[in-house]
Amino acid sequence: MNSILIWTARIAGTAGVAAMLFAFAGRLGGIYWLAGFQVGTVLQAGMAAALLACLAYLVVLAERPR
């Protein structure tokens, strides 16, 4: 289970950072729509993915034996 959660966190974290950078670069370029979505929506999706990664890592840390 821990292995699945760690890989989930890694993938979600990478996807979240990529989405946030994509939205940030688009906004700096003056673009309001990216791939059919508003830039704010892409940014929020990236932040949600980063939150998922943080929560998955937190579960792994909480379940670690002492």
Secondary structure as the mmCIF struct_conf table of DSSP 4:
data_model
#
loop_
_struct_conf.conf_type_id
_struct_conf.id
_struct_conf.beg_label_comp_id
_struct_conf.beg_label_asym_id
_struct_conf.beg_label_seq_id
_struct_conf.end_label_comp_id
_struct_conf.end_label_asym_id
_struct_conf.end_label_seq_id
HELX_RH_AL_P HELX_RH_AL_P1 ASN A 2 LEU A 28
TURN_TY1_P TURN_TY1_P1 GLY A 29 GLY A 30
STRN STRN1 TRP A 33 LEU A 34
TURN_TY1_P TURN_TY1_P2 ALA A 35 GLY A 36
STRN STRN2 PHE A 37 GLN A 38
HELX_RH_AL_P HELX_RH_AL_P2 VAL A 39 ALA A 62
TURN_TY1_P TURN_TY1_P3 GLU A 63 GLU A 63
BEND BEND1 ARG A 64 ARG A 64
#
